[in-house]
Amino acid sequence: MGVKKQRKIEGGKKQKQGFKKAFKNNWQLYVLVLPALIYFFVFNYLPLYGIQIAFRDYKAVHGIAGSAWVGLKHFKTFFDAYYFKRLLSNTLLLNVYSLLWSFPIPLILAILLNQIKSAKRKRFIQTSIYVPYFISTVVLAGMLYIFLSPSGGIFNVFRDAFGLKAVDYMSESSAFRTIYIVSGIWQGAGWGTILYIASLSGVDQELYEAAEIDGASIWQKIRYIDFPSVIPVAMMVFILDCGKLLSSNTDKALVMQTPGNIPTSDIIGVYVYNIGLGSGQFSYTAAIGLFVNVINFVLIIAVNKISKKATNVGLF
C-alpha cells in the first residue's frame, strides 16, 4: 500500500511538472484561449447560480438567497396543470416533424451541389440558398402574413383563379405546423449545407476518378463515395438536433401565433414567455426551463449512446 501511494504522489508531481513545462513553452496559446474561457465562465457558468430560483418563491426585493425555499412546488404546479399535456404534445409534435423534414434536406442539397462542376454556378447557387438565413424572424413572419393573406395573398390569388374560397392560413390551427416547418426549411436549409459541403470537399478526388474509370454512374458515386463521407457529420448534427426536441424557436412561434391557431401554436417556449414576462412568475418559468433543459440533456446522452453503438459515431 505504501509503495502504491508513493507512486501516485510521484505521478502527480510529474504531471504538475509536465503542465508547468507545457505552459512555459506554449503560454501564448493559453493567453489566446483565456478570453474564451472568461466569456464562458461569466456568461455560461456564473448565471447557473440563478437556477435555484426554480426551487424558491423568488421575490426581487428579497433577492435569490433571501427568497423562501419551496422545493419542487413549481414543478408539481406545471405537471398538474390542465394545459401541461397540450403544451408538451404541441412542442414535441412541432419539433419531431421539423426534425424529420428539415434534417435530410440540407444533406441532400449538399450532395446535389457537390455534383455541379462549374465553380461559378456552384457559388451562385450556394449564395442564393444562404441568403434566406439572414432574414430576421420578424421579417419572415411578415412575409408569411402577406403571402398567406386571405385578401391579396399569392396563394389565395391562385385559389381565386380556380374559383375556390379564400382561406386565412395563418388563422388555421391545422396549417400552423406546415407553415412553421416549410418556412424554416426555406430559411435554414441552405445554411445547413455548410458542414456537409466542407465534409465533401475533403473527399479524395482520386476516388471520383477511379469511379469514372470503372464506369460508375452519378448515383453510384453518391451512394458509395459521397454518402459514406458525410455520415459522421450527419450523425453529429442529428444528435444535436435531438437535444432540442423540447426547445422550439419561440420568437418565430410567438410572431406567427394568432387567436385561430393557438390550439397548435401554444408551445412551451411561448407559454414561458407569456407567463414569465407577462405575469412576472420568474420562479415558475425557471422551473419549466430547467425541466426542458434536463429532458434535452437526457435525450442527447441517450441518442449519442445509440449512435455510438449503431454507427460508432458520437459527440463523446
N, C-alpha and C positions, 0 to 999 in steps of 0.2 A: 504493500500500500504506500509506503514511504517513497519507494522508487518511482511509482506512477505519479504521485503528487509532485515530486521533484521534476519529472519530465514535463508535466503540464506547465509548471512555473517557467521552466526553461523555454518551452514552446511559446508561451505568452510573451516572454522577453524578446525572443527572436522576431515575433510578429510585430511588436512595437518598434523594434529597431528597423525592420523592413519597411514599415509605414513611414517612419521618420526619414529614411533614406529616399523613399519614393517621393515624399512631399518635398524634400530638399532639391531633388533632381527635376521635379515637374511642378514646382509651385505656381508657375504661370498658368498652367491648365486649371489648377484648383481655384485660382483667382477669377478666371473666366467663368467657372461654374458657380461661384459664390453668389452673384446676383440672382440666378435662377433658384438657388436654394433659399435665399432670403425671401424671394417672391412667394414660393410655395409655403414657406413657414408662416409668413404674415397673412396671406390671403386664403390659404387652404387648411392650415393646421390650427392657428390661433382661433378662427371662428368656431372650431369644433367645441370650444368651451361653452358656446351657447346652446348646444344640443340639449343640455339639461333642462331648458325651459319646457321641453316636451313632457317632463315629469313634474313640473311645477305649475302653480297657478300664477303665471307671470303678470306682475304689475310694474309698469315703468317707474313709478315713484319709489318702489322698494328695490328695484334692480334685480339682477338674476339671482344672486346668492340670497337676497333678502326675501324673495317670494316664497310662499308656502309650498312645501313638498306634497304632491298629491299622487305620486306613483303612476300607476297605469290608468288613471281615471280617464284621460283624454283618448287613449287608445280604445277603451271599452265603449266610450260615448260614440266614437266613429264606427266601431264594429257593430254596435247595437242599433245604429240609426237606420231608418227605413230606406234611405237613399244609398246606403253602402253598396248593396248588390248592383244597383243601377250604375253607379259611378265606376265600380270595378269592372263590370261587364262591358260598358261603353269604352273604357280605356283599353282593356285587353283586346277587344274586337278591332278597334281602330288600329292599334299597334301591330297586331298579328297580321291583319290584312295588308297593312303598309309594308311589313317585313316580307311577306310572301310575294308581293307585286314589285316593290321597289328594290329589293336586294339583287335579283338576277339581271335587271335591265342594264345597270352600268357595266356589268361583266360582259354581257352580250354586245353592248355598244363598243366597249374597248376592243373586243376581239374583231368586230367588223371594221373598226378604224384601223386596226393593225394590218388589214388586207389591202388598204389603199396604198398604192405605190408612189403616187405623185405627192411630193412633200408639200407643195403649195395647197393642193386640195385638202390634204390632211390637216394642215394648220388652220385653213379657213373653216373647216367643219368643226374642229376642236374649239376654236374661238367662239363660233356660233352657239355651240351647245353649252359653253361655260357661262355665257352672258346672263341667262336667267337666274343663276345662283346669286348674283349680286343685286337682284331686285329685292327691296325690303319687303317684309311680311305685310305691312300695311298697304303698300302699293299693289302687291299681288292680290290681296283681298279686294281692293278697289277695282282691279281689272276683272275679277270674278263677278262682282256685283254688276259691272257694266255689261260684260259678255252674256251673263245669265239673267239679265233683267227681263221681266215679262213684257215690258214696253220698249221695244227697240233693241233688245239683246240679240246678238247674232244667231244664237240657237233658236230663239223664238221667231226670228225672221224666216228661217228655214221651215219651221213648223207652220207658220202662217202661209208660206208659199204652197204647202201641201194641204192647206185647209184644216190644219189641226189647231186646237185651242192652245193659247199661250199658257206656259207653266212657270210659276215662280220657284225655280230650282233651289234658291237659297233659303226658302222657307219650307222646303220639303225635307222632313226628317230622314226619309229613305234615301235621299240623294246626298246627304252631308258627307258620308264616308267616301263615296265615289269621288266627289268633288275634291275633298281633302287629299286623298291619295293620288289622284291623277295630277292635280296641280303640284303636289310635292314631287312626283316623278319628273314632271316637266322642268321644275326648278332645280332639282338636285342631281338628276341622273348624269348630266354632262360632267359636273364637278366630281361625281363619284367614280368616274372612269380614270382619274389621275393615277391612283395607286396601281390599277391593273395595267395601264399603258406603261408605267415605269417598270413593272414586272416583266411585261412582254418585250420591252426594249433591251432587256438583259439576256434574252434568249440568243444562243449562238447561231449566227446566220448560216453556218455550215450545215446545220440541221435542216434548214429550208432547202438549201442547195442539194443536199443528199436526197431529200424527199422528192424534189422535182426530177432529179435524175432517175429515181425509181418509178416515176410516173404517178406520184400521189396527187390526188385532186385537192382542191381548196379545202373541202370539208374534212378530208383525211388529215391534212396538215393542222387544221384547227383541233381535231379530235386527239391527235397523237403528239402534237408539239405545243400548241397554244394553251389548250385547256389544262394539261398537267402542270404547266409552268405557273398558272395563276391560282391553282387550288390552295396553296398555303396562304396567300394573301386573302383570298376569298373566305377561307375559314376563319381567319382572324377578324375580318370585317363582320362576318356573321355572328361570331361570339360577342363582339362589342355591341352589335345591334340587338342581340337577345338581352343584353344588360340594360336595355332602355324600353322594355315592354310595358312598364308602368309609367314611363316618362314621355309624354307627348309634347308636341310643340304647342305650348299653352298660348303663346301670343297669337298664333295662327287660328287656333280653335276659338279663341276669345273674339277676334275681329270677324270671324265667319259666323259666329253664333247669332241666331235670330229667335224670336219667340216661337216660330214654327218648327225649328229643328232642334230645340232643347232636348227632346227625348233621346237623341243620339249624340248631340254635341256636348252634353253635360258630362265632362270627364273630370278626373281627379284634379288635374292642374288648374282648370277653370274654377272648380269649386274652392280650391285652396286660395286662389287669387281673390275671389269674391268674399270669402269668409275672413281671410287674413287681413286684407287691406280695407275691405268694405265694412267689416264688423269689428275689426281690431282684436280678433281672437288668436293672438300670436302663439300661445301655448298649444292650443288645439290644432292649429295648422302645422306647427312644428312637429307634433306627434304624427300627423298624416305624412308629412315629408320624410320623417325618419322611417316610418313603415314602408313607404315606397322605395327608399334607398336600400333598406335591408333586403327586400324582395329582389330588387335589381342585382344586388351583390350576390345573393344566393344563386340567381339564375346564371350569372357569369361563371361562377365556380362550377355549377352543375354542367353547363354546356361545354365549358372548357375541358372538363374531365371526360365527357362523352367524345368530344373531338379528338382528344389525346388517344383514346382507345381505338376509335374508328379510323382516323387518318394520320395519327402520330403528329398532328399539328395542334399547337395551343399557344396561349399567351404566356404561360409559365408552367 
